[in-house]
């Protein structure tokens, strides 16, 4: 099997990026990029730590990330599974990457930078929803910002309603948990109770 092992080999295959691929990258949040961040209710957060890489989905009511200034973003850590994989990584290695998605838009936004975890009372209060404050807020220092063209979204038909097929063949979370725990965790009751459990613990 032929593999690519050097940058020279890679560049011979892909050539040199055109201007549109390079001039879009800046190190601060511009007015145009701010519009995408403000419109995005969903972001994937990538982190790295001694155990390896992690990529975590984050969603919120309205904008998932808030812009504090042209170099700083704030991401409240909402309720989840309490594995805190992303937070463990940030404590030990501050490098992060964000990928913003906007329902219906083919254009995505990418942000690279470094992060720290804040427990500032005022910041936690600012992100309170329905009386529930996040336990921490991730503050991202922006180092790179650029938009990604729509080809991946177009190819995947991610937002096309007619591309959404029958999902009944997929195993449910309860089924997966039961199989991996020899029936000690999960099962039909897990799936049955999930909607109400989620409703009560979103924030």
C-alpha positions as CSV (number, residue, x, y, z in Angstrom):
1,X,0.0,0.0,0.0
2,X,1.4,3.4,-1.0
3,X,1.4,5.9,1.8
4,X,2.3,9.6,2.1
5,X,5.1,10.1,4.6
6,X,6.6,13.6,3.8
7,X,5.2,17.1,3.4
8,X,6.9,17.3,0.0
9,X,4.9,14.2,-1.1
10,X,1.7,15.7,0.2
11,X,2.3,19.0,-1.5
12,X,3.0,17.3,-4.8
13,X,-0.4,15.7,-4.6
14,X,-2.4,18.7,-3.5
15,X,-0.4,21.6,-4.9
16,X,-0.5,25.2,-3.5
17,X,-3.7,26.5,-1.9
18,X,-5.4,29.4,-3.8
19,X,-5.7,32.9,-2.4
20,X,-9.3,32.3,-1.3
21,X,-8.1,29.5,1.0
22,X,-5.5,31.6,2.7
23,X,-6.7,35.2,2.9
24,X,-9.7,34.2,4.9
25,X,-7.6,33.2,7.9
26,X,-7.2,35.9,10.6
27,X,-6.3,35.8,14.3
28,X,-9.3,37.8,15.7
29,X,-13.1,37.8,15.5
30,X,-14.1,40.0,12.7
31,X,-17.6,41.5,12.2
32,X,-18.4,38.9,9.5
33,X,-17.1,35.9,11.6
34,X,-18.9,37.2,14.6
35,X,-22.2,36.9,12.7
36,X,-21.6,33.2,12.2
37,X,-20.7,32.6,15.8
38,X,-23.7,34.4,17.0
39,X,-25.9,32.4,14.7
40,X,-24.5,29.0,15.7
41,X,-26.3,26.8,18.3
42,X,-23.9,24.0,17.9
43,X,-20.1,23.6,18.0
44,X,-17.7,20.6,18.1
45,X,-14.9,21.2,20.7
46,X,-11.6,19.3,20.0
47,X,-9.0,19.0,22.7
48,X,-5.8,17.0,23.2
49,X,-4.4,15.4,26.3
50,X,-1.9,12.7,27.5
51,X,-4.4,10.0,26.7
52,X,-5.0,11.3,23.1
53,X,-7.6,13.4,21.3
54,X,-11.2,14.2,22.1
55,X,-14.0,15.8,20.2
56,X,-17.1,16.8,22.1
57,X,-20.5,18.1,20.7
58,X,-21.8,21.3,22.4
59,X,-25.2,22.8,21.9
60,X,-27.3,25.5,23.5
61,X,-30.4,27.6,23.3
62,X,-29.4,30.4,20.9
63,X,-25.7,31.0,20.4
64,X,-23.6,28.1,21.9
65,X,-20.6,30.4,22.3
66,X,-20.5,34.1,23.4
67,X,-18.0,36.6,22.1
68,X,-16.4,38.5,25.0
69,X,-14.0,40.5,22.8
70,X,-12.3,40.2,19.5
71,X,-9.8,37.6,20.9
72,X,-11.9,35.8,23.5
73,X,-14.8,33.4,23.3
74,X,-16.8,31.9,26.2
75,X,-18.4,28.4,26.1
76,X,-20.5,27.5,29.1
77,X,-20.1,23.8,30.2
78,X,-23.7,22.6,30.3
79,X,-25.0,19.4,31.8
80,X,-23.6,16.3,30.2
81,X,-22.3,12.8,31.1
82,X,-19.8,14.1,33.7
83,X,-16.9,12.3,32.0
84,X,-15.3,15.8,31.6
85,X,-12.9,14.5,29.0
86,X,-12.6,18.0,27.3
87,X,-12.0,19.7,30.7
88,X,-9.4,17.2,31.8
89,X,-7.5,17.8,28.5
90,X,-7.7,21.6,28.8
91,X,-6.2,21.5,32.3
92,X,-3.2,19.7,31.0
93,X,-3.0,21.0,27.4
94,X,-4.7,24.3,26.5
95,X,-4.9,23.7,22.8
96,X,-8.4,23.6,21.4
97,X,-10.3,23.7,18.1
98,X,-13.9,24.7,17.4
99,X,-16.1,23.8,14.5
100,X,-19.3,25.8,14.3
101,X,-22.4,24.6,12.5
102,X,-25.5,26.6,11.6
103,X,-28.7,24.6,10.7
104,X,-29.4,25.3,7.0
105,X,-26.1,26.9,6.2
106,X,-23.4,25.1,4.2
107,X,-20.7,27.4,5.5
108,X,-19.0,26.4,8.7
109,X,-16.6,28.3,10.9
110,X,-13.3,27.1,12.4
111,X,-11.5,28.6,15.4
112,X,-8.2,27.4,16.8
113,X,-6.7,28.7,20.0
114,X,-5.9,28.0,23.6
115,X,-8.4,27.6,26.5
116,X,-8.7,27.9,30.2
117,X,-11.5,27.0,32.6
118,X,-13.2,29.7,34.6
119,X,-15.4,29.5,37.8
120,X,-15.8,33.3,38.0
121,X,-19.2,33.8,39.8
122,X,-20.2,36.7,37.5
123,X,-19.4,34.7,34.4
124,X,-21.3,31.7,35.6
125,X,-24.3,33.9,36.5
126,X,-24.2,35.4,33.0
127,X,-24.8,32.0,31.5
128,X,-27.6,30.9,33.8
129,X,-30.6,29.4,32.0
130,X,-33.9,28.6,33.7
131,X,-32.2,29.1,37.0
132,X,-29.3,26.7,36.3
133,X,-25.8,28.1,36.0
134,X,-23.0,26.1,34.4
135,X,-20.4,24.7,36.8
136,X,-17.6,26.2,34.6
137,X,-17.1,28.3,31.5
138,X,-14.4,27.5,28.9
139,X,-12.6,30.7,27.8
140,X,-10.9,30.4,24.4
141,X,-8.1,32.7,23.4
142,X,-8.4,33.0,19.6
143,X,-5.4,32.3,17.4
144,X,-6.9,31.4,14.1
145,X,-10.4,32.0,12.6
146,X,-11.6,31.1,9.1
147,X,-14.6,29.8,7.3
148,X,-14.8,26.4,5.6
149,X,-16.5,26.1,2.2
150,X,-19.8,24.3,1.9
151,X,-18.6,21.2,-0.1
152,X,-18.7,18.8,2.9
153,X,-22.2,19.9,3.8
154,X,-23.4,19.7,0.2
155,X,-21.9,16.2,-0.3
156,X,-23.4,14.9,2.9
157,X,-26.8,16.6,2.3
158,X,-26.7,17.2,6.1
159,X,-29.6,19.7,6.1
160,X,-31.7,18.1,3.4
161,X,-35.0,16.7,4.9
162,X,-35.4,14.2,2.1
163,X,-31.9,12.8,2.9
164,X,-33.0,11.7,6.4
165,X,-33.8,8.0,6.1
166,X,-35.2,5.4,8.3
167,X,-33.2,5.2,11.5
168,X,-35.0,2.3,13.1
169,X,-32.2,-0.1,12.2
170,X,-29.8,1.7,14.4
171,X,-29.2,0.3,17.9
172,X,-30.5,2.6,20.7
173,X,-28.2,3.9,23.5
174,X,-30.0,1.6,25.9
175,X,-29.2,-1.4,23.6
176,X,-25.6,-0.4,23.4
177,X,-25.2,0.0,27.1
178,X,-26.9,-3.3,27.9
179,X,-24.7,-5.1,25.4
180,X,-21.4,-3.6,26.8
181,X,-22.4,-4.1,30.5
182,X,-23.9,-7.6,30.2
183,X,-27.3,-6.1,31.0
184,X,-26.3,-4.2,34.2
185,X,-26.8,-0.8,32.6
186,X,-29.1,0.5,29.9
187,X,-31.9,-1.6,28.3
188,X,-35.4,-0.7,27.4
189,X,-36.0,1.3,30.6
190,X,-33.0,3.5,29.8
191,X,-34.4,4.4,26.4
192,X,-37.9,4.8,27.7
193,X,-36.9,7.2,30.5
194,X,-34.4,9.2,28.4
195,X,-36.7,11.9,27.0
196,X,-38.0,13.0,30.4
197,X,-34.6,12.6,32.0
198,X,-33.1,14.8,29.3
199,X,-35.8,17.4,29.7
200,X,-35.1,17.8,33.4
201,X,-31.3,17.9,33.0
202,X,-30.7,20.1,30.0
203,X,-29.1,22.9,31.9
